[in-house]
């Protein structure tokens, strides 16, 4: 069962490693494209390896400024494997992005092939390299203009920080919240069990993928 499979999971990669390769993992509603677990795992591993080739090491923060979609999902898991994912609200203004890039000590910023001008300007101001994510018609995401070469991202440690988010900052400056792989795996296990998810269920994600609920409850758990 799903619950039994997840009971052994200690990292985000463990969570994705269980389902059969030919099972559908994600449906892109805009195009009807279906991405299997095998395809999803392959592109996540390739992107993690590419990030390693770009110098990302465990603990290094990889910032992303992306709308909802497959690139946001793939880059989240890949960044958590090679380093630590630091997703940002794509609606942030330049000064807000600049703050988060500085506060997370982001090593690079991932953006779509078009748009995100505010984020790009903030990265230029902070001397943070910017790389674009390209999505092809088959539903495969890659870092444009970069390749893994011989680099290989190591399997993540359950105790490693997979994700860094921030508090809302309603009573002061936003504060970093580090979340470990084992924490995310446990949350995934709890959510799947609570909703009694099965391989027959399809979940429509309408929550933002720069927020923990969108990333974990709506996406990773399903």
N, C-alpha and C positions, 0 to 999 in steps of 0.2 A: 504494500500500500504506500501511498504518498507519505503518510506520517512515519512509517517505518523507515523509508528511504531518508527522510529528512532527519530522523533521529541520529543518524551517523554524521550529518553535515556539521562541519566546524568552520567553514569559510564560505564565501559567496561562490567560489568555484565548485566546492562540494555540492552546493545546492543545485547548480546547473548540470552536474556530472551524472546525475541519476537517470533522467528520462532517456528513452531510446532515441537514437540519432535521427530516425525518420519521423518522429512525432512533431507536430506543429507546436512551436514555442510562442511565436508572435505573429499576429495578423496586422498588416498595415492597412487600416480602413480606407485610406485615401486612394490606394491603388489595388487593394485586394491581394497584395503580395503576401505569401505565407513563408515564414522563415522557420526552418526546422531546428531542433535542438542541436543537431550536428552542425548545421550552418552557423548557428549562433555561437557555439563553442569555438568553431574554427576562426571566426572573425574576431572574437574576443581575444583568443590566444595570439593571433597575428598582431592585433593592435597593442597588446601588452608587450610583445616582443619588440615592436617598433618603438614604443615608449622607452624600453630599456636601451635600445640602440641610440635614442636621443638623449640618453644620460640619466633617465629617471631610475632612482634606486628606492628600496624600501624606506618609507618615511617621507619621501619627497612628495610635495603636494602638486597635483595636476588640476588646474582650474578649468572649468568648462562653462561656456555661455551659449546654450543651445535651446532651441524650442523643443517641445515634446516631439518624440519620434525615435526611430531606431538608433540614430547616432548618439542620442543622449543615453540610451540604455547600454549600448555596446561600450561607449567610452567610460561610463560609470564603473562597470565591472572591470574593464581592462586597466583603468587607472588604479583601482583598488588592488589589483594583482601586482602591477609593476611598482606602484608607490601608494599614494593615498588620494582618493577622489575628493575634489572640492568643487561641487557644482554651484554655480551662481545663477541668480534670477536673471534671465535674459532681458528683463525690462529695466535693469539697473541703469542709472545715469553714469556718466564717466567718473565722476568723483566717488560714487559708491563702489564701482568696480575697482577703482584705484585703491580704496581702503581695504577691500577684501583681498586683493592681490598682495598687498603689503602685509596684512595681518596673518595670512596663511603662508607667506614666503613662497608663493607659487613659483615653480620652476618653468612652467610654460602654460599657455592658454589654448584651449581647443575651441574653435568656432565653426559655424557653417561656411560653405563656400561663398555665400553672399550675406550681407547685412551685418548686424552686431557692430555698427560703427563706434558706438560709445565704448564697448568693451575693447575693441581694437585700439582706440585712442588711449585708453587707460593703460593697456599693456605696453604701448609704445612709450608712454610717459614713464613707466616703471622699468623699462628695458626688459620686459618679459617676452620671450619668443612666442609668436603666434603661429599655430598650424590649423589648417582647415580640414574638416571631415567631409569626404565625398561619399555619397550613397548611390550605388548603381541600380539599374533596373531589376536586377535579381534579388535586391535586398541585402547587399553586402557593403559594409562600411569600412573605409580605409582612411588613413591619414595621408592626404594628398602630398605628393612630392617627398615622401619618406618611405623607407623600407626597413625591415628588421635586420637584413643582412645575416650575420651569424649570431646576433644577440638572442638571448633566451631569457625571458622573465621567469624567475624562480617561483615555485608554488608558494602562495601566501601562507604566513603563519597565523593560526587562529588568534594569537594575541596581538597581531599587528593591527594598527589603526587603518581601517578600510575607508572610512568616510569622515570628513570634517564638515560640519554644518555650523551655523551661528544662531544664537538666540535672536529674538525679534528686536531687541534693543529698545523696548518700550520704556524701560526705566533707566537707561544708560547706554553706553556703547555696547554694541553686540559682542557677545563673548563666544569664543570657539568651543565647540562640543565635539570631542573626538569619540568615534564609535568603532569598536573593534570588530573584526570578522566574526568572532564567536558570538558577539551581541546580535549582529544582523542575522546570523544563522538561527539563533534562538528565537528572534522575533518572527522570522519566516516560519519556523516550525509551529509557533503558537498561533499565528494567523491562519495557516493552512488547516490546523486542527479545529480552530474555533468555527471557521466557515465550512468545515467538512468538505474541502475541495477535492475533486476527483479529476481524472484525466478527461472527463467529458465536459468539464466546466470551461466556459469562456468568460473572461472578465473584461469589461470595457473600462479603460483607464481615462478618466477625465481630470485627474489631479496633476498638478505640476511636478515635473521630474527633477526639480532642484530642491524638493522638499522630502523629508523622510517618509511621509505617508504615501506620496506618489511613488517613490522609489521602492519602498519595502512592501507596503500593504497592497498597492494596486498593481505592482509590476513583478518584483522578485518572488513574492509569495505565490502569485498566480502562474 
